[in-house]
Amino acid sequence: MTSSRLTLASLLERADAVFPRAEIVSQRSDNTTFRYTYAHFYRRARALAAALQECGLRRGDRVATLMSNHHIQLEAYFGVPVAGGILHTLNPRLPAEELPHIINHAEDRFLIVDDVLLPAFERIRGRVNVERVIVAPYKGSSACHRYEDYEDLLHDSSGEPSCANLDDVEPAVVCYTPRAATAQAGVVYSHRAIALHADTISRPDDLSIGCSDTILPAVPMFHEHGWELPYAAVMRGSRLILPGPYLQPERILDLMSAHRVTLTAAVLTVWMDVLDALDREPHRWTLAPGTRIVVGGAAVPASLIQRFDVRGVRVIQPRAMTVPIHGDPEFELERHFSSSSVNSI
């Protein structure tokens, strides 16, 4: 890393310096593919950070995203915190009446939304206090002219954000879980908490993530920041396969087979459906030997472990990530944003 501080700016700099040729494969909604390297991702994430600062983003301002698992969401994962902002990933699956409350409670100043989910935002546009709306042309076509265009924003950016004084105990991400949404409470993660957790899950006794891995985050990146897999992948230089908005079992298996995925993650119900698809067409897909599957959301039944085991797939169940940690001086933040109902870790 370029600094002793455990910031996402340091992780981003290291990824470019150590793994510039590692690949990111992003599936579009029309099933076409966008590919680029970590070096290109690095430049675009920094361009986003600089553009946000040039738009008036202040330290600690919240930037919401309404996107699925694709490369623009990944750029926001790093670009927003590198700019000194706090990334707020919105869950489009929540009831429409809850999203405005969450956006206003977090006091989101800016919103980045892809054109697939833009209609969902437009249904609540009149009930939120967002200053700027930036539309990302994820479909591969031009963005909506009623709002700012993401690609134009990056093109006009200086590409040189000011992040020299970024501290690793500053907030980087805020998440609102479905249970917390009704109580208008969120959990804030510091740069250091994210970096330490990404390092922890990468170790051999956990998920054993390395630069030889090909990782498919099938858990939504708007949910608990993808269980940290995108951050860990960038930290370790892993090849990333981002599946986009459609996570049908056949689509997941197509990607796992075509890209020789070695590590993936999703909730239990997804893997039950994947197993059913494998049972229906046992010779259609070939999984990479030693594939690891992370299963969350519920206790894993022994039958699921056994069914994957006969296919040479290892099942891993992690701890939940949205439990606030209180009283630990390593993770307590002095800077909270306005609401006292936001916990920090």
Wavefront OBJ file of the C-alpha trace (Angstrom):
o trace
v 0.000 0.000 0.000
v 1.067 3.582 -0.545
v 0.202 4.561 3.040
v 0.255 2.976 6.489
v -3.404 3.961 6.824
v -5.922 1.257 5.984
v -8.027 3.338 3.615
v -9.821 2.303 0.451
v -7.587 4.797 -1.362
v -4.602 2.677 -0.302
v -6.314 -0.524 -1.444
v -7.083 1.044 -4.807
v -3.496 2.268 -5.269
v -2.146 -1.177 -4.379
v -4.474 -2.912 -6.843
v -3.154 -0.743 -9.674
v 0.480 -1.134 -8.626
v 0.455 -4.900 -7.981
v -2.383 -6.334 -10.110
v -2.870 -3.962 -13.086
v -3.640 -6.813 -15.533
v -6.196 -8.626 -13.386
v -9.524 -8.795 -15.187
v -13.022 -7.603 -14.322
v -15.851 -9.131 -16.373
v -19.197 -7.349 -16.067
v -22.405 -8.786 -17.533
v -24.839 -6.257 -18.955
v -28.597 -6.635 -18.706
v -28.808 -7.652 -22.388
v -26.338 -10.493 -21.687
v -23.446 -8.747 -23.468
v -20.148 -8.455 -21.625
v -17.976 -5.515 -20.604
v -14.358 -6.345 -19.750
v -11.521 -4.265 -18.415
v -8.440 -4.540 -16.224
v -7.704 -3.366 -12.708
v -5.562 -0.594 -14.221
v -8.558 0.726 -16.174
v -10.834 0.282 -13.154
v -8.327 2.247 -11.051
v -8.405 5.194 -13.441
v -12.200 5.236 -13.626
v -12.690 4.959 -9.845
v -10.291 7.876 -9.328
v -12.049 9.830 -12.062
v -15.347 9.286 -10.235
v -13.789 10.428 -6.944
v -12.389 13.589 -8.550
v -15.676 14.292 -10.351
v -17.657 14.041 -7.115
v -15.285 16.468 -5.410
v -15.560 18.827 -8.373
v -19.349 18.612 -8.039
v -19.058 19.894 -4.479
v -18.958 16.670 -2.452
v -17.811 17.421 1.091
v -16.106 15.105 3.561
v -18.745 12.838 5.084
v -21.449 13.514 2.488
v -23.529 10.497 1.555
v -23.669 9.267 -2.049
v -26.394 6.699 -2.704
v -26.232 4.074 -5.420
v -29.149 2.211 -6.961
v -27.451 -0.476 -9.015
v -26.922 -4.203 -9.328
v -23.684 -6.209 -9.509
v -21.691 -4.573 -12.288
v -18.518 -2.591 -12.882
v -20.065 0.831 -12.253
v -21.206 -0.251 -8.807
v -17.657 -1.482 -8.175
v -16.269 1.908 -9.236
v -18.602 3.579 -6.733
v -17.441 1.142 -4.021
v -14.042 2.812 -4.193
v -14.639 6.162 -5.887
v -17.093 7.512 -3.302
v -14.977 6.721 -0.186
v -11.767 7.848 -1.938
v -13.482 11.223 -2.452
v -14.133 11.385 1.293
v -17.812 10.549 0.888
v -19.861 7.741 2.430
v -21.248 5.157 0.028
v -24.896 4.277 0.654
v -26.004 1.248 -1.357
v -29.785 1.207 -1.791
v -31.746 -2.025 -1.922
v -34.188 -1.854 -4.884
v -36.063 -4.864 -3.502
v -37.393 -2.901 -0.534
v -40.981 -1.654 -0.727
v -41.194 1.656 -2.588
v -42.568 3.423 0.486
v -39.420 2.567 2.497
v -36.779 3.824 0.072
v -37.629 7.557 0.406
v -37.457 7.299 4.203
v -34.038 5.629 4.022
v -32.649 8.118 1.485
v -33.886 11.123 3.470
v -32.812 9.653 6.802
v -29.285 9.111 5.515
v -29.366 12.635 4.044
v -28.001 11.409 0.716
v -26.787 14.383 -1.352
v -26.057 12.585 -4.627
v -27.455 9.454 -6.252
v -25.850 7.253 -8.905
v -28.439 5.012 -10.582
v -28.090 2.734 -13.580
v -30.564 3.008 -16.429
v -32.082 -0.396 -15.642
v -33.216 0.765 -12.199
v -33.930 4.369 -13.172
v -37.721 3.724 -13.432
v -37.702 2.529 -9.792
v -36.093 5.800 -8.731
v -38.396 7.963 -10.828
v -41.397 6.534 -8.977
v -40.070 8.051 -5.729
v -38.258 11.099 -7.152
v -40.728 13.608 -5.731
v -40.333 12.272 -2.185
v -36.541 12.465 -1.782
v -34.165 15.363 -1.133
v -31.329 14.342 -3.469
v -29.420 17.265 -4.993
v -27.872 15.544 -8.023
v -28.908 12.434 -9.925
v -26.268 10.722 -12.072
v -27.428 8.041 -14.504
v -25.019 5.305 -15.590
v -25.666 3.837 -19.079
v -25.310 0.249 -17.943
v -27.367 -1.060 -20.883
v -24.636 0.187 -23.203
v -26.772 2.979 -24.680
v -26.861 6.696 -23.888
v -28.227 7.708 -20.514
v -31.433 9.602 -19.788
v -31.058 13.275 -20.768
v -33.155 14.448 -17.804
v -30.236 13.732 -15.491
v -26.445 13.950 -15.475
v -24.595 11.304 -17.460
v -22.095 9.153 -15.559
v -19.738 8.685 -18.503
v -19.738 12.411 -19.259
v -18.951 13.094 -15.615
v -15.923 10.775 -15.727
v -14.792 12.145 -19.101
v -14.801 15.734 -17.807
v -13.129 14.830 -14.505
v -9.537 15.791 -13.738
v -8.962 12.212 -12.592
v -6.926 13.441 -9.618
v -8.964 13.366 -6.400
v -7.647 14.963 -3.237
v -7.412 12.178 -0.669
v -4.036 12.822 1.010
v -5.542 13.472 4.447
v -8.053 10.617 4.387
v -8.091 8.849 7.755
v -8.846 5.159 8.110
v -11.307 5.719 10.974
v -13.500 7.909 8.769
v -16.827 6.439 7.599
v -16.702 4.760 4.179
v -20.013 2.894 3.774
v -23.452 2.958 5.369
v -25.903 0.060 5.045
v -29.571 -0.086 5.967
v -30.854 -3.631 6.393
v -34.518 -4.537 5.775
v -35.056 -5.051 9.498
v -33.443 -1.725 10.326
v -35.247 0.153 7.573
v -38.525 0.462 9.425
v -36.707 1.848 12.473
v -34.676 4.207 10.263
v -31.363 2.883 11.543
v -28.198 2.064 9.642
v -24.727 0.706 10.248
v -21.642 2.716 9.286
v -18.381 0.974 8.350
v -15.035 2.772 8.535
v -12.263 2.419 5.963
v -10.270 0.443 8.514
v -13.147 -1.920 9.358
v -13.628 -2.735 5.668
v -9.900 -3.250 5.041
v -9.449 -5.454 8.112
v -12.504 -7.541 7.322
v -11.454 -7.965 3.676
v -8.050 -9.135 4.873
v -9.567 -11.492 7.444
v -11.899 -13.290 5.037
v -9.044 -13.660 2.545
v -6.948 -15.781 4.893
v -6.495 -19.552 4.460
v -8.649 -20.494 7.454
v -11.529 -18.414 6.113
v -12.298 -18.043 2.371
v -8.655 -18.314 1.253
v -8.858 -15.610 -1.414
v -5.862 -15.042 -3.696
v -4.818 -13.642 -7.045
v -5.376 -17.033 -8.708
v -9.086 -16.993 -7.798
v -11.971 -16.106 -10.063
v -14.731 -14.675 -7.882
v -18.428 -14.360 -8.707
v -20.349 -12.267 -6.126
v -23.873 -13.597 -6.597
v -24.961 -11.906 -3.370
v -26.219 -8.417 -4.299
v -23.590 -5.701 -3.927
v -26.287 -3.452 -2.432
v -26.682 -5.905 0.468
v -24.040 -5.564 3.223
v -21.583 -4.451 0.527
v -21.610 -7.844 -1.112
v -20.422 -9.594 2.059
v -17.099 -7.814 1.421
v -16.184 -10.053 -1.525
v -15.593 -7.161 -3.994
v -13.262 -5.428 -1.544
v -11.396 -8.657 -0.776
v -11.060 -9.447 -4.485
v -9.513 -6.049 -5.226
v -7.233 -6.385 -2.194
v -5.956 -9.784 -3.395
v -5.978 -9.176 -7.160
v -8.603 -11.814 -7.927
v -10.380 -11.966 -11.258
v -13.932 -10.659 -10.780
v -17.075 -11.830 -12.584
v -19.961 -9.414 -11.958
v -23.253 -11.047 -12.981
v -25.522 -8.008 -13.354
v -29.159 -7.925 -12.196
v -30.348 -11.359 -13.247
v -29.429 -14.185 -10.906
v -31.442 -17.134 -12.153
v -29.742 -20.452 -11.308
v -29.041 -21.264 -14.967
v -27.387 -17.873 -15.477
v -25.199 -18.314 -12.399
v -24.161 -21.783 -13.561
v -23.435 -20.512 -17.080
v -21.058 -17.907 -15.644
v -19.471 -20.336 -13.191
v -18.824 -22.851 -15.958
v -17.709 -20.407 -18.675
v -15.324 -18.435 -16.444
v -14.092 -21.307 -14.248
v -15.245 -19.564 -11.078
v -13.445 -20.759 -7.935
v -15.353 -18.761 -5.285
v -18.906 -17.459 -5.198
v -21.474 -16.406 -2.601
v -25.237 -16.075 -2.254
v -28.075 -16.836 0.140
v -29.302 -20.352 0.816
v -32.349 -20.204 -1.463
v -30.165 -19.376 -4.475
v -28.016 -22.466 -3.937
v -31.035 -24.709 -3.447
v -32.267 -23.572 -6.875
v -28.784 -24.063 -8.353
v -28.693 -27.641 -7.073
v -32.115 -28.328 -8.553
v -30.874 -27.020 -11.924
v -27.808 -29.268 -11.699
v -30.023 -32.256 -10.938
v -32.215 -31.524 -13.965
v -29.266 -31.162 -16.367
v -26.253 -32.871 -14.743
v -24.072 -32.743 -17.874
v -24.759 -29.160 -18.964
v -22.241 -27.389 -16.682
v -18.703 -28.146 -15.547
v -17.642 -26.539 -12.283
v -13.996 -25.818 -11.506
v -12.410 -28.426 -9.185
v -12.336 -27.227 -5.581
v -14.938 -24.482 -6.079
v -15.950 -22.805 -2.799
v -19.504 -21.615 -2.267
v -20.330 -19.207 0.549
v -23.881 -19.671 1.828
v -25.544 -17.006 3.973
v -28.957 -15.911 5.110
v -29.863 -19.112 6.965
v -28.324 -22.191 8.534
v -26.996 -24.567 5.896
v -28.704 -27.996 5.953
v -26.454 -31.020 5.889
v -28.203 -32.261 2.759
v -27.042 -29.197 0.786
v -23.452 -29.691 1.923
v -23.600 -33.359 0.906
v -25.138 -32.626 -2.505
v -22.404 -30.107 -3.314
v -19.702 -32.344 -1.856
v -20.382 -35.126 -4.362
v -19.779 -32.526 -7.088
v -16.420 -31.547 -5.595
v -17.726 -28.218 -4.271
v -16.912 -26.980 -0.755
v -19.656 -25.148 1.165
v -18.709 -22.366 3.619
v -21.056 -20.551 6.010
v -19.723 -17.204 7.312
v -20.743 -15.014 10.216
v -23.394 -12.343 9.642
v -21.956 -8.901 8.892
v -24.654 -6.466 10.009
v -24.265 -6.862 13.771
v -23.076 -3.512 15.189
v -19.976 -3.710 17.367
v -20.146 -1.445 20.410
v -17.347 -0.418 22.769
v -14.405 -1.547 20.630
v -11.999 1.443 20.384
v -10.604 0.089 17.119
v -13.934 0.647 15.413
v -15.634 3.482 17.304
v -15.888 6.598 15.140
v -15.860 10.098 16.555
v -17.572 11.372 13.408
v -21.166 10.277 13.041
v -23.474 11.865 10.583
v -26.452 13.737 11.920
v -28.723 10.974 13.172
v -27.974 9.342 16.514
v -29.685 6.135 15.378
v -26.776 5.222 13.110
v -24.371 2.712 14.605
v -20.713 2.583 13.580
v -18.237 -0.264 13.385
l 1 2 3 4 5 6 7 8 9 10 11 12 13 14 15 16 17 18 19 20 21 22 23 24 25 26 27 28 29 30 31 32 33 34 35 36 37 38 39 40 41 42 43 44 45 46 47 48 49 50 51 52 53 54 55 56 57 58 59 60 61 62 63 64 65 66 67 68 69 70 71 72 73 74 75 76 77 78 79 80 81 82 83 84 85 86 87 88 89 90 91 92 93 94 95 96 97 98 99 100 101 102 103 104 105 106 107 108 109 110 111 112 113 114 115 116 117 118 119 120 121 122 123 124 125 126 127 128 129 130 131 132 133 134 135 136 137 138 139 140 141 142 143 144 145 146 147 148 149 150 151 152 153 154 155 156 157 158 159 160 161 162 163 164 165 166 167 168 169 170 171 172 173 174 175 176 177 178 179 180 181 182 183 184 185 186 187 188 189 190 191 192 193 194 195 196 197 198 199 200 201 202 203 204 205 206 207 208 209 210 211 212 213 214 215 216 217 218 219 220 221 222 223 224 225 226 227 228 229 230 231 232 233 234 235 236 237 238 239 240 241 242 243 244 245 246 247 248 249 250 251 252 253 254 255 256 257 258 259 260 261 262 263 264 265 266 267 268 269 270 271 272 273 274 275 276 277 278 279 280 281 282 283 284 285 286 287 288 289 290 291 292 293 294 295 296 297 298 299 300 301 302 303 304 305 306 307 308 309 310 311 312 313 314 315 316 317 318 319 320 321 322 323 324 325 326 327 328 329 330 331 332 333 334 335 336 337 338 339 340 341 342 343 344 345
